[in-house]
Every structure is written in C-alpha cells, then in structure tokens.
Amino acid sequence: MPTRNNPPLSTQQSPRHNHLLAALPTADYERLLPQLELVPLQLGAALYESGSAQGYVYFPTNSIVSLLYVMEDGSSAEIAVVGREGVVGIALFMGGETTPSRAVVQSAGCAYRLRARVLKAEFGLGAELQHLLLRYTQALITQMAQTAVCNRHHAVERQLCRWLLLSLDRLPTNELTMTQELIANMLGVRREGVTEAAGKLQAEGLINYSRGKITVLDRPKLEARVCECYAVVRHEYDRLLPQVTA
C-alpha cells in the first residue's frame, strides 16, 4: 500500500523525466503519451536476453540499465549504460529485432515502456522521435567503442572512475547501490582490482563505500582522476542530444 513516504509510482514519475521524451514537440509527445506505461525496474532484472525477441523499448527515468555482452562460458562485460538520457532496445528501430547483448538493471528505479509495434510505427513517420533516436544511437555507439578502448588500455582505477561518472550522469542523485562484485562483473575485471581501486578513492575522500552503497563526495576530483574516455563519451552525448533539465 502507498504511504506518505512511499507514494504511488504515478505521482513520482513523468515521461518528461526521460530526456528523449522531454525533447519531443508537444504534438508528438501527446500522441505517444497514452501508449507509455510506467513500470518499476528491479535491481538485477533482465529487460531482454541475448538473441531474444524484444517486445518493448524502455525509456528510463531514474534507473540505469547495463548492456552486457555475455560469453559462452557465462562471463560478461558491460559495453554501455543507459539512463534517463536514452532508451533501451535500439535493435527494434534499427531493423535488427534482436541483439547479442543482454540488458540488466544496474540501478533500480522506473522506466516508461512502449510496445514494439507502436515504436516502429512512430519511427516510420520520420518525425522528431526518429531523429532523436538516430542521434542517440550514434552517441551510444561512441560509448560502446570508447568502453572497449578503455577496458583494453586503462587501469582498473581509471575504469572505475569512468564508470562512476557515466552512472552519475544518468541519475538524479550522487549515490549508487552496487556491490564491488557486481562492478567487477560490469567491468570484466577481478573483484580484488575493484576493491583496491575503490579503497584508494575512498582513502582520498573522493567516494564513500559502505554496505553496497557508493556515494561520490568530490566529483571534481573524480573527474580529474578519470581517463579521457569519459570526456569523449560525454562530449558526444552533449553534441548530439538536447540538454534537458528533467
């Protein structure tokens, strides 16, 4: 039952909290609004699996979804993160229908989902939603490419800084709920490496890590420690997508 401290989902969220939906012209937004369904995204939930059909696209509002590439032996590594700036399920409007990646909720929250057939029909109109989705896809491809370069050439500490900053850019707070083991799985590195890197950042006052919660205490110092990969990705999103205060 909803309480004063836990009101219904509908009073907490709006489609306009997602930057792509917020950037739509009023007529396009109102046409889409009746088809948008608010859904909770639980930590660890899979929105789609590798190779499976995708029935919906998801527009996160205050959640983060990780796109993971899964190997035959079950190991995985994160190739991109999606939050309120974007949409999960680009294969539907890019014509591929399925993808080899897996989409898993990294930070719990909410999203608005849209049925695949509705999204395809709207995309086919060639209106502003199509243009926004294509520009977003270009930015997402940049993030994927830069993640691959970062994971190959940069130390775990700098990878962790990049991951933290990209995650924070997609949330309305400076706190993440995430265990070191899950972070290691996302980055595709050993847990010991994440423990050591997080310990250094905490000792220097950049973050606080306690009981699965990471709070960024000094973002400017964190940005000073991160590799150039973060700036490349951030610049591309800023260049291609509208800046919206959600």
N, C-alpha and C positions, 0 to 999 in steps of 0.2 A: 504494500500500500504506500502511496506517496505520502511524505511527511513535509513539514515546513522546511526541513533541512535537505529533503530529497524530493523536489517537485517532479511532476510528470515530465517525460522527455520533451514533449511538445513545447513546454514553456521555457526550456533551457536552450533549445537549438533552433536555428533557422537555416534554410538553404543558403542564405546570403553569407553565412559564416564560411562557406567554401568560396574561395576566390574566383574560380571559374564561373560558378553560378552567379556570384555577385557582379561579375563583369558583363553579364548578358543585358542587352537592351530590355526595357520593361516589357514590351510585347512578347519577345521570345521567352523571357522568364515566366511570365504569366501563363503562356501556352504550355510550358513544361511543368509548372508548379503542381497541378493535380496528379501528375504521374510520379512525383517524387515521394518516396516512402522512407521515413525516418527509422533507422534500425540501430540497435546497440551493437558495438563490436567488442567482444570479449578478448582479453589478452590471450594470445596463442591460437585463436580461431583461424582456420584457413578459409579464405574467401573463394579461392579456387586452387585446384591442384594441377600439377604439370600435365599437359595434354588433355585436360578435361574441358568439356563444353562450358562456356560462360553464359549464364542466364541473365546476369545483371552487370552494370557498371556501378561503381561506388564513388561518391563524392564525400570524402571525409570532412568533418567539421572540427573536431577536437581530438581526433585519433591519428595514429600513424600506422601505416601498413608497409611491411617489408616485402620486397620482391626478391625471392631466393632462387638460386639455381641449385638443383639437387642432383648429386652424382649417383651412379649406380649403387655404390656402397652405402648410400644413405647420408653421407656427409653433404653439407651445404654451405653456401656463402651468399651474403647479401649483395645484390647488384644495384639496388636503388631503394630509396624510401619515398613514400608518398603520404602527404598530409593534406592540410586544408588548401594548399596551393594547387592541388591537382585532382586526378581521377585514377581509379584502379580499374583496369580492364581495357587497355588500349587496343588489344587484338580485335575486339568487336568492331571498331570503326576503321581499323587499318586493313580489314579483309582477311585476317588470318584465322579468326574464330577461336583458335586455341594457341597456347604458348608453352614453351618448355619450362618456364619459371613457375614458382609457387608463390601465392600471395598470403602472408600470415600477419595477423595483427600484432604489432610490436608495442604499441601503447594504446590501452583500452580507451574507448570513448564512443562517439557516434558517427554515423555517416548517413547520407541520403542515397538510396539506391534507385536505379532506373532500369526498367526491363530492357533487354537487348533489342527487341523489335522497335521499341519507342526511340531508343538512342539511334538506331540505324535510320529510322525514318526522318528524325530531326537532322541528323548528319547529312542525309541526302538532299535536304533543302538548300544546302550551300549557304546558309545564313551564318550569323556571327558565332554560333556554337561550333560549327565546323572549323572556322578559322582559329578559334581559341584552342580547340582540341589538337589541331595540327601543330600550332606553335608550342603547346605544352609537350607534345610528343617529341619535338626537336630538343627541347630542354631536358626531357627525361633521358633521351639517347646520350646527350652530353654527360649527364650524371653517371650513366652506366659505364661509358667509356672511361671517364675520369676515375671511377671507382676501381676499374680493372688496373689502370696505371698505378694508382695509389697503393693497392694491395701488393703489387709486384715490386715497387721501388722504395716505399717509405716504411719507416719503423712503426711498430705497433702503437707507440705513444702518439705519434702524429696521426695515425689512422683513427685512433680513439678520439682525438680532438676533432677531426673532421666529422666523424660520426655523431658526436655530441652536438656540434654546431648545426649540422644539417637537420638533426632531430628537433632541436630547439626552434629552428626557423619554421617548423611545421606545427608547433604547439603554442597555445596562449600562455603557458607558464614556463618557468625555468627549472622544472622538476620532471625527471623521468623515472618511471618504475621499471626497473630492468636489472636482472641478476648478472653478475660477471660471466657466468656460464653461458647465458643467452647472448651476451655481447660477443663473447668469443666465437660462438656459432655463427653470428651475423658476419663477423669479420673474417671467419675462416682461419682463425689462429688458435693457439693453445690458451687455455684458461689462465695458466701461470703468467703468460705475457700480458694479459689484460689486467690481472691482479697487480703486477708490478707497475704497469703504466698508470693505473688508477691511483695506486698508492703514492706515486710521485706527484701527481696532480693534486691530490688531497693534502699532502705534506706542504705543498707550496701555496695552499689556500685558494686554488682555482675551483675545486669542487668539494662537495661533501658526499661521501658514500656511506649509507647506513641501511641495513636490512632491506636491500633490494631497491633503494631509492637513491637516485643521483640528483643532487641539486647543484647547479652551476652558480658559484659565488662571485666569480670575477670573469665576466665574458670578455672584456678587452684583453686580458692576459691570455685567455684561452685562444683568442683569435691570433695573438702574437706567436703562439706556440704551434699553430696548425700549419700544415704544408700548403703549398699553393693550390692544391686540388680543390679546397673549399672555395677559394675566391673564384676559380674558373667556373665552378658549378653555379655559385651564387650570381655571378655576373650574367650568365646565360639566362637564368630564370628572370632576373631583373630586366634584361634586354628584350626578352620575347613575350613576357606576360604582364598584364596590367597590375599595377600596385594598388591593392585594395586593403582598406582597414576593415577587418572583419569583426 
